[in-house]
Amino acid sequence: MKKITLIFLVAIIALSCAEKKKKIAYNQPYTIAIDVLKDKIKGGWAGQTIGCTFGGPTEFKYRGAIIHDQQPIIWYDDYARETFEIDPGLYDDVYMDLTFVEIINKYGLDVHVDSFALAFANADYKLWHANQAARYNILNGIMPPASGHWMNNPHADDIDFQIEADFIGMMTPGMVNTSSEIADKIGHIMNYGDGWYGGVYISAMYSLAFVSDDIRLVVSEALKTIPPKSKFALCIADVIALHKKYPTDWKRCWREIEQNHAFEIGCPEGVFNAFNIDATLNSAYVVMGLLYGNGDFYTTMDIATRAGQDSDCNPASAAGVLGVMYGYSKIPQYWKPALEKVEDLDFPYTSISLNEIYDINLKNIKDVVLKNGGQVDNKSISFIIQLPKEVRWEMSFEGYYPSERRVINKEFKGDHSIKVDFEGTGVVLMGFIKQIIPNKTNYIAHIEAYIDGKKVESFKMPFDYIKRKYDIFHSYNLIKGKHSLEIKWLNPHPHYVIQAKDLVVYTDKAVENKRPY
């Protein structure tokens, strides 16, 4: 018995020593052979595309729920090609990346942020949440960083930048602070606070995956870029701690994260609802996939998908990081025939194919390496691995707590204004312009918003889905108390109505759920 105990203690000590030896050689030169680099680049883009396709059919169908183990998630060799044709909007997390890559190719690394903003704002692809709110802002003169700030964008904490930051880490191997600098510029086009942190963190993991094949190390070191007091950092730290506590039970980890971190404050669609598109929670699912997947490509994607919510973007990020870490050559052959059938096709809404992005990405890496004092030749690249630095503190919706979600669900015509009374410090009215009689007019509604009888905003609401205003109205700077909101339609059209959905009200203190009797 004593002998067994001694062996066990020796094993524990050895494991502890091994853990301590696992480090990244920060501030030291690092060299990658070009062939290895190419394999990692291809692995990153392939992983992202495979993961997005794999999780596509379940996207937001499981809200606050795990996809049961007995439910199969399909895959076949024509899957990606058919998805390209039938559901191109699924790949918003890739075509947004490629939009930004195209701007870098055209104008160089130091291009002004407005070029990125105008490119995606004027693109003809569909967008949602923080991206669409930012697009509307930009098209109406609110440029970054104001376009992503939570006072102008109710979706500032949403997942949007997180799912399109992959390309940043993919072009900054081992240079995580350079990655953060680029993320600062692009991420504030559409996000702020935790929404921005999501993209900073994902790009940091990609960056570090070029120089370390230790998943736990990459996950924890990347988190050093995020202010530790932020909700985002606290959530990811909990995932890491829970993985250590329950190393074989991802569902136990999921339940505790759900209990402690799944309450939505920002995105009005998720307030008092099972729907959660918050960057923080969905990043947690990415990290669950990476940690509990333990380096296995399928298991990593499967867990990130079965955790639910944004279950195509989360496996895309997890598989992308893994693809960079191990390279395309280590992705199991099972997944490759589907990818090979789309490699020469331009990605939906772009002029870049996968085979082209591999070469473009290599060129961009060389440019970044040279700009940061590294060396490039025909056989390898060399650079200094950067010690991660914490980015600045930001917090969206600070001091605001949801107090009420009220169902409106009414169609308003031109002879009626929308009038609602509420009590609080902020309000969001969800809704859109709805066509009730088909016609081909490019109709744009002109609206005025009044708070307590005083006009506070004049704005436009296009019927065009690409240019639409994502929410009818929002305001977060109200004096605490009773208020009235009135929406006046200045140019009503008999073929259209304003579809008012739900009203979300905010106050300055968290609301306690008390027994009603």
BELZI-V935140 format. One record per pair of residues at least 24 apart in sequence whose C-alpha atoms are under 7 Angstrom apart, sorted by sequence separation. I is the first residue (numbers start at 0). J is the second residue. If there is no record, write none. Layout:
i,j
I,J
I,J
//
This chain:
i,j
178,202
200,224
129,154
178,203
128,154
129,155
160,186
234,260
52,79
129,157
175,203
281,309
285,313
289,317
432,460
130,159
160,189
196,225
284,313
285,314
288,317
129,159
160,190
432,462
175,206
285,316
451,482
174,206
175,207
276,308
281,313
285,317
450,482
451,483
173,206
275,308
276,309
450,483
451,484
55,89
155,189
156,190
160,194
164,198
168,202
172,206
173,207
274,308
296,330
450,484
155,190
156,191
160,195
167,202
168,203
171,206
172,207
449,484
450,485
155,191
156,192
158,194
161,197
165,201
169,205
173,209
449,485
88,125
156,193
157,194
160,197
161,198
164,201
165,202
168,205
169,206
172,209
173,210
448,485
449,486
156,194
160,198
164,202
168,206
193,231
249,287
448,486
51,90
155,194
431,470
447,486
448,487
147,187
161,201
165,205
430,470
431,471
446,486
447,487
147,188
429,470
430,471
446,487
447,488
146,188
147,189
148,190
149,191
249,291
428,470
429,471
446,488
144,187
146,189
147,190
148,191
428,471
445,488
446,489
143,187
144,188
147,191
247,291
428,472
445,489
143,188
234,279
238,283
427,472
428,473
445,490
427,473
444,490
426,473
427,474
231,279
235,283
426,474
234,283
238,287
425,474
426,475
425,475
424,475
425,476
424,476
425,477
424,477
424,478
133,188
424,479
133,189
423,479
423,480
422,480
423,481
436,494
130,189
422,481
435,494
129,189
421,481
422,482
434,494
435,495
129,190
421,482
434,495
420,482
421,483
433,495
434,496
420,483
432,495
433,496
419,483
420,484
432,496
433,497
419,484
432,497
433,498
418,484
419,485
431,497
432,498
96,163
418,485
431,498
95,163
96,164
417,485
418,486
430,498
431,499
416,485
417,486
430,499
92,162
93,163
96,166
416,486
417,487
429,499
430,500
92,163
416,487
429,500
112,184
116,188
416,488
429,501
112,185
428,501
429,502
428,502
214,289
215,290
413,488
427,502
428,503
214,290
427,503
426,503
427,504
413,491
426,504
413,492
425,504
426,505
425,505
197,278
423,504
424,505
425,506
197,279
423,505
424,506
423,506
424,507
194,278
412,496
193,278
197,282
411,496
412,497
193,279
410,496
411,497
410,497
411,498
410,498
409,498
410,499
409,499
408,499
409,500
407,499
408,500
407,500
408,501
406,500
407,501
406,501
407,502
405,501
406,502
404,501
405,502
404,502
405,503
404,503
403,503
404,504
403,504
402,504
401,504
402,505
401,505
402,506
400,505
401,506
399,505
400,506
399,506
400,507
399,507
400,508
402,510
156,265
157,266
398,507
399,508
400,509
154,265
153,265
154,266
208,320
212,324
153,266
211,324
212,325
209,323
205,320
208,323
209,324
204,320
208,324
161,278
158,276
205,323
157,276
158,277
157,277
158,278
156,277
157,278
156,278
40,169
265,396
271,404
264,400
264,401
162,312
162,316
267,427
224,387
226,389
223,387
224,388
225,389
226,390
223,388
224,389
225,390
223,389
224,390
226,392
23,211
170,360
170,363
171,364
170,364
171,367
192,393
193,394
192,394
192,395
191,395
176,385
63,273
174,384
175,385
62,273
173,384
174,385
176,387
62,274
173,385
175,387
176,388
92,312
124,348
267,503
66,305
156,395
65,305
66,306
65,306
66,307
65,307
64,307
63,307
62,307
63,308
61,307
62,308
149,395
61,308
149,396
59,307
59,308
50,300
54,304
58,308
59,309
58,309
59,310
58,310
94,346
97,349
57,310
58,311
94,347
94,348
55,310
94,349
54,310
55,311
54,311
53,311
79,337
52,311
78,337
79,338
51,311
54,314
76,336
77,337
80,340
87,347
50,311
51,312
76,337
80,341
75,337
79,341
51,314
50,314
51,315
83,347
50,315
49,315
48,315
47,315
50,318
46,315
47,316
47,318
46,318
47,319
46,319
44,319
43,319
46,322
42,319
43,320
43,322
42,322
43,323
42,323
39,322
40,323
39,323
42,326
39,324
42,327
39,325
41,327
39,326
38,326
39,327
38,327
38,328
41,357
40,357
37,361
150,475
135,466
135,467
135,468
132,468
132,469
131,469
125,465
124,465
128,469
123,465
33,378
32,378
33,379
32,379
33,380
31,379
32,380
30,379
31,380
30,380
31,381
30,381
29,381
30,382
28,381
29,382
28,382
29,383
28,383
29,384
27,383
28,384
26,383
27,384
26,384
25,384
26,385
24,384
25,385
26,386
25,386
//
